[in-house]
Amino acid sequence: MAFPAPPHVQSAQAQVAAALQQVEGKPVDLLTVPWTEVETSIPKLLGGAFNPNDPNHQGLALGLAGALAERLGKEHNAFWFVNRDSPEGASLGFPEVPIVLSPFGEVMNALVSGKLARLDEVAAGIRRTLGEARFGAAGNRPKLGPAEYQRMVDPGFMQFLVVDPAKAQKALDTKPDALARDIREALGRANQLPAEVRQQFEGQVVAVLQQMDATKTLAQQVEVAPRIAELMIHLYASQGNTGAAQNEFWGQLILPLLFIGAPQSFPPVDEEEVGAFNQGVPALELFVDVVPHAVQAPEDGLLGAFDRSEVGLVHPSFERAGVQRFLKLKTDRLKPLLEQFDANQMVDAVRRFTKYMEEKAGKGAPPNPQNEEMLKAATVLLTDLKRAVTETKGELCLRQITEADAMSEQVVAVVRQALNAPRIILA
């Protein structure tokens, strides 16, 4: 494959192959043997029927998922890509047509139904779709790779929103056809957007709303299109928001800076930390690693800033949505820190820490443009968060989005403005 299977999938696949060899008394090639033959060996491996809630049985499914992915890789050049929404932590993509497949999910469904041959049906469906694409317009499209799929699918970015709960409830209580009409009209008023951008937004959002059950409210069918439901809350109920940044940037750098504050002195550093500084590790990263928090942060929780008791659903209907990517947060711990936050003081503290490290290293800091970029981004995002929490009324929420979503945030802002702008009605 162009992108190898995750290590835990490779390990599970090797364990299943070894277990099959042991029970059958001969090697079993999981890449060529018919799935119907594999199915006859499963009761021997498990000592009975498949139980989807048994971790050992899930391990079997993960191993078979690796084999399914490898078969599809050999036949169609399929590849793994990072996808945090998937149970495996990765999904399978195809270069010719945007197809996202969870091999683990397909194997679990087949094992639960007691018909592993369903995997042949999955493969046949993919074969048919790719065959049609080769003879259609899709055949002229640029090939897709793991990076393109990850940008489209993996929720690797986060942004904070302040949501008006009454407006969120109203949007969720609305039927999707009404939302579709409303958004289409807003797109018509958003003249600053190029026509192709408006058309793309309509195809990605309005078209999905129109395909939903028009007799039910959005809240009654959140599980059908949870990402669209999240977007409706953002469009109709957001009162303020931060920019989007990678999950790791928020959790490992930005929020720790808030808990550290702007110390006047710094703790002793050891040879390892001085060595890292000399080797070009950004001073900002060392600042976060070395300097203790001025205020205690939760030891275990979301982003190292929110205790589990401080995290909830943005709306009860999202209980049916599966993976939760839109969360409501309590701000009792964060709000005092944000009220005291001063961007200039934080930057000054990092600058003083850099000089402190230069003194310990006996030489100046190596040139590192990345350090300045990270410091600027952290300053902007923390200022955004302070403004959202301290100056805007509503509930603080956290939204996990894809890189493609993050890149389209300016378009969403224009549509949101058009939705909320006063409308002139001529009598």
Protein Blocks (a to p, Z undefined) as FASTA:
>chain_A
ZZdcdfklmmmmmmmmmmmmmmnopacdfklpcfklmmmmmmmmnopacdfklmklmmmm
mmmmmmmmmmmmmmnopacdddfkbmnlpacddfkbccdddfklmmmmmmmnopaklmmm
mmmmmmmmmmmmmmmmklmpccddfklmmmmmmccbccdddddfklmmmmmmpcfklmmm
mmmmmmmmmmmbcfklmmmmmmmmmmmmmmpcfkbcfklmmmmmmmlmmmmmmmmmogbd
cddddfklmmmmmmmmmmnopafbdcdddfklmmmmmnopafklmmmmmmccfbdcdfbd
ghhlacfklgccfbfklmmnopafbdcddfklmmmmmmmpcfklmmmmmmmmmmmmmmmn
opacdddfklmmmmmmmmmmmmmmmmmmmmpgcddddddddfklmmmmmmmmmmmmmmmp
ccdddZZ
